[in-house]
């Protein structure tokens, strides 16, 4: 295998790894606020792609308006999800939240199949034009959008949590919900906001990845699995960890697929998950210090 081929694999891995990072952030935020895994994350990714398709092809909205409209609506749906499903069981065990999220996942999956159908829908790239040559490798223009969006999301979230009052309230809730409540923070509202944030971030992942995969169909389950693996690899309790975990897992997936066989890509996700759950369940980059994930 030539150096150009390796660079091509690295670019592909970083691109898809950036998507995994966004999905992993969705898992991370909900895990930090509730202590449970949100199994509806994959369907929230699918919802983002389908909403974007509706806005651009049916309503004929510009891409920018469709993108932000998708994120806002997905965030609002996240609020409804928390209010109607999660809040009533939040006082019980994390298992109750997990079971509720599985139920929501099934409901969303079937509802989207009724509204948009079960077949995947082609979504055009954000920018048309020829591919870009990078050190001999061929890079799709959509890759730059994906990587750029992932970087921008991390920066905006860091600024939000570090410099806005509401962001500091949310971060306090993520770090220790009981302590935050004792100092007068309305943790119930902050948990609601985390579900809105997670819903919006997952929707962004669905929109930006649709041009290189597709919108709708059965993509949700695999995106949820690989996003969760990325979160476990990086450290589910660390924001920095899950982002880095997504990149690491994406590159690892592409390198193994390139050197062995692309037919093993999905199996790799399960294998990596099992290895990390057994050998290092805290992840590569987690230091147990909350949202900032200082390491």
FENGI-V575295 format. One record per run of one state. SS is the DSSP state (h for helix, s for strand, l for the rest). FROM is the first residue (numbers start at 1). LEN is the number of residues. Records with the same first field share a line. If there is no record, write none. Layout:
BEGIN
SS->FROM-LEN  FROM-LEN
END
This chain:
BEGIN
l->1-2  35-6  59-4  90-4  117-4  122-10  135-2  140-1  164-1  176-1  183-4  211-4  216-3  235-4  260-2  280-16
h->3-32  41-18  63-27  94-23  141-23  165-11  177-6  187-24  219-16  239-21  262-18
s->121-1  132-3  137-3  215-1
END
